[in-house]
Amino acid sequence: MWTTVLVNGIILGVFGGPVLSEKITVCQEEDNDLRVDCPVDPTPNQVRMEYEFSMATGGKETLINTNVSGVMADDKFRRDQAYAELLDDILRLTIKDFILSENTTFMCKISGHLESVNIEPDQLVPCSALSAFLSNGALMLSLLSSLYLLLPLGLMSH
């Protein structure tokens, strides 16, 4: 039994670690909209969550969308071009008809907490259930391996 626990721990450590550490996900919709998802920690008693989405290319940072008063997004990202919406525990930025042409760092700052991810154009994945499964394939493999390894233990105990 302890061998199984040890093997599962190693599998989760090797395969599950990188997948679980990613905070921001960036993907391309079929209609060329770019989607940036940032996780939001539920915080009770918070009256208003302030956020800023920005991107940096070639050493220049551009503010895409914000709800911070007194701060304005770049003119090329009008409200109908880039908008943010809160979906359960994710704050999602959608940029209409946006093609990533160079290495870009996407950043989201939510209530003072900053997360960022660097995306190369050839690393950009489509936003689909299949791509989500494939990008989390290592985690799924480790979970299936755990189930497979634990199954004989359940059968032996009866």
C-alpha positions in Angstrom: 0.0 0.0 0.0 2.8 2.5 0.9 4.4 1.7 -2.4 1.3 2.7 -4.2 1.1 6.0 -2.3 4.7 6.7 -3.0 4.3 5.9 -6.8 1.2 8.1 -6.9 3.1 10.9 -5.2 5.9 10.7 -7.7 3.5 10.6 -10.6 1.6 13.7 -9.4 4.9 15.5 -8.6 6.4 14.9 -12.0 3.3 15.2 -14.2 0.9 17.3 -12.1 3.2 20.1 -10.9 3.6 22.2 -14.0 -0.1 22.0 -14.9 -1.2 23.0 -11.4 1.2 26.0 -11.2 -0.2 27.9 -14.2 -2.3 30.9 -13.1 -3.2 32.5 -16.4 -4.5 30.7 -19.4 -4.4 32.3 -22.9 -6.1 30.7 -25.9 -7.5 31.7 -29.4 -11.2 31.2 -30.1 -12.3 29.9 -33.5 -13.4 33.4 -34.5 -9.9 34.8 -33.7 -10.9 36.3 -30.4 -8.1 36.0 -27.9 -9.2 34.9 -24.4 -7.2 35.5 -21.2 -8.5 33.7 -18.1 -7.3 34.7 -14.6 -8.4 32.8 -11.5 -10.1 34.8 -8.8 -9.9 33.8 -5.2 -13.3 34.1 -3.5 -13.0 36.9 -0.9 -15.9 37.5 1.4 -16.7 41.1 2.5 -14.9 42.5 -0.6 -17.1 45.4 -1.9 -15.4 45.9 -5.3 -12.7 43.8 -7.0 -10.4 46.0 -8.9 -8.6 44.6 -12.0 -6.2 45.5 -14.7 -5.3 43.4 -17.8 -2.2 44.4 -19.7 0.3 43.0 -22.2 4.0 43.6 -22.8 5.7 43.2 -26.2 9.2 44.5 -27.0 9.6 46.1 -23.6 6.4 48.1 -23.9 3.5 47.5 -21.6 0.0 48.3 -22.9 -3.1 48.4 -20.7 -5.9 46.5 -22.3 -8.8 46.7 -19.8 -9.4 47.9 -16.3 -12.1 49.0 -13.9 -9.7 51.1 -11.7 -11.1 54.6 -11.5 -8.8 57.2 -13.0 -6.9 54.7 -15.2 -7.6 54.4 -18.9 -7.0 51.5 -21.2 -5.0 52.1 -24.4 -7.1 53.7 -27.2 -6.8 50.7 -29.5 -8.6 48.5 -26.9 -12.0 50.2 -26.9 -14.8 48.7 -24.7 -16.3 46.9 -27.7 -12.8 45.6 -28.7 -11.7 44.2 -25.3 -14.0 43.4 -22.4 -13.8 41.6 -19.1 -16.4 39.5 -17.4 -16.5 37.6 -14.1 -17.4 33.9 -14.5 -17.6 32.1 -11.1 -14.0 31.9 -10.1 -12.4 33.2 -13.3 -12.0 36.8 -14.6 -12.0 36.5 -18.4 -10.7 39.1 -20.8 -11.8 38.8 -24.4 -10.0 40.7 -27.2 -12.0 40.7 -30.4 -10.3 39.6 -33.6 -6.8 39.6 -32.1 -3.9 37.7 -33.8 -0.8 37.2 -31.7 2.2 38.0 -33.9 5.1 38.2 -31.4 6.1 36.9 -28.0 3.8 38.6 -25.5 3.5 38.7 -21.8 0.0 38.8 -20.6 -0.6 40.2 -17.1 -3.6 40.4 -14.8 -3.7 42.4 -11.6 -6.6 41.6 -9.4 -7.0 43.6 -6.2 -3.3 44.2 -6.1 -2.2 40.6 -6.9 -0.2 40.3 -10.2 0.0 37.2 -12.3 1.7 36.9 -15.7 2.4 34.4 -18.4 4.6 34.7 -21.5 3.1 33.3 -24.7 4.8 32.7 -28.0 2.6 32.8 -31.2 3.3 29.1 -31.9 2.4 28.1 -28.4 -1.1 29.7 -28.5 -3.7 26.9 -28.3 -7.3 26.9 -29.5 -10.0 27.4 -26.9 -11.8 24.1 -27.1 -12.6 21.2 -24.8 -10.2 19.0 -26.7 -7.3 21.4 -26.3 -8.1 21.8 -22.6 -8.0 18.1 -22.2 -4.7 17.8 -24.1 -3.1 20.7 -22.1 -4.2 19.0 -18.9 -3.3 15.5 -20.2 -0.5 15.0 -17.8 -2.8 15.7 -14.9 -5.4 13.4 -16.3 -2.8 10.7 -16.9 -1.7 10.9 -13.3 -5.3 10.7 -12.0 -6.0 7.7 -14.2 -2.8 6.0 -13.0 -3.8 6.6 -9.4 -7.2 5.0 -10.0 -5.6 2.1 -11.7 -3.1 1.6 -8.9 -5.7 2.0 -6.2 -8.2 -0.3 -7.8 -6.5 -3.6 -6.7 -6.4 -2.3 -3.1 -10.1 -1.9 -3.0 -10.7 -5.4 -4.5 -8.4 -7.0 -2.0 -10.0 -5.5 1.0 -13.4 -7.2 0.4 
